[in-house]
Amino acid sequence: MFSKKQVTDKIGIKTEDVESRVWQDEMLEGLLKIKPDAFERLCQRILREAGFIQVEVTGSSGDGGIDGRGIIKIGGMLSFHVIFQCKRYKGSVPAQQIRDFRGAMVGRADKGLFITTGTFTRDARHEASRDGATPIDLIEGTELAEKMKELGMGIKVKTEEAVS
């Protein structure tokens, strides 16, 4: 049996990259196990911690295809009204989900934010940045995990010093 270092060296991946993926995968697996409304409230907290104000979850019934809204203020002078959608996906979010979300956003916000535990298809990424349409920023699972780490939510970073 190979040690982690031997295996990662053999296939050309740095040990730190594998360790990074391990904690991210564990975090995302945990997020897949929580209820949808709990995931929405977690996203609400992440947005608040990231600097959004007046962040609210709209609730599952009668939300009109959105999960919540908030305001991001830039430089204390400029603000954007943002509507967000949260999806706990193991796979990839397709372009149709982005189109549906954009339809729900019409006339309600300056920007959209789509947060998932999975990834986005190439077509979904293209749809989110389509010319002439309200822009939608995308946060996929690995970025979500990194943001949670940065904000100190759900993961603790331990520094280890070693002499080699």
Buried (B, 14 or more C-beta within 10 A) or exposed (E): EEEEEEEBEEEEEEEEEBEBEEBBEEBBEEBBEBEEEEBBBBBBBBBBBEEBEEBEBBEEEEBEEBBBBBBBEEEEEEBEEBBBBBBBBEEBBBBEBBBEBBEBBEEEBBBBBBBBBBBBBEBBBEBBEBEEBBEBEBBBBBBBBBBBBEBEBBBEEEEEEEEE
